[in-house]
Amino acid sequence: MGVNERTGQYHVEINGLTAPQSPEATRICKEDLNEVSARRLLNLPQYWRV
């Protein structure tokens, strides 16, 4: 995993996964990743609690 310092984008590689082969699969993957990112950001306050 890495972070692009200029854009703030994360880069994650998972061994064994392949790129989506159709536009529909690409769209679904992007939507799912956006949902995961949004849920993570919404739950950040729980990680800051001591």
C-alpha positions in Angstrom: 0.0 0.0 0.0 1.2 3.5 -0.8 0.1 7.1 -0.8 0.6 9.5 -3.6 1.9 12.6 -1.7 0.9 15.0 -4.5 -2.8 13.8 -4.9 -3.4 12.1 -1.6 -4.6 8.9 -3.4 -4.0 5.5 -1.9 -2.6 2.7 -4.0 -3.4 -0.9 -2.8 -2.3 -4.1 -4.4 -3.8 -7.4 -3.4 -2.0 -10.5 -4.6 -4.1 -12.7 -6.9 -6.6 -10.1 -8.0 -7.0 -9.1 -11.6 -8.3 -5.9 -13.2 -12.0 -5.9 -14.1 -12.5 -7.1 -17.7 -15.7 -5.1 -18.6 -16.9 -1.6 -18.2 -19.7 -2.9 -15.9 -17.3 -4.7 -13.7 -15.1 -1.6 -13.5 -18.1 0.6 -12.5 -19.1 -1.9 -9.8 -15.6 -2.0 -8.4 -15.3 1.8 -8.3 -18.7 2.1 -6.5 -17.8 -0.6 -4.0 -14.4 1.0 -3.3 -16.0 4.4 -2.9 -18.5 3.0 -0.4 -15.7 1.3 1.6 -13.7 4.6 1.7 -16.8 6.6 2.7 -17.7 4.2 5.5 -14.1 4.3 6.8 -14.2 8.1 6.9 -17.5 8.1 8.7 -16.1 5.8 11.3 -12.9 7.7 12.0 -14.1 9.3 15.3 -14.4 5.9 16.8 -10.7 5.3 16.2 -9.8 8.6 17.9 -11.4 7.7 21.2 -9.1 6.7 24.0 
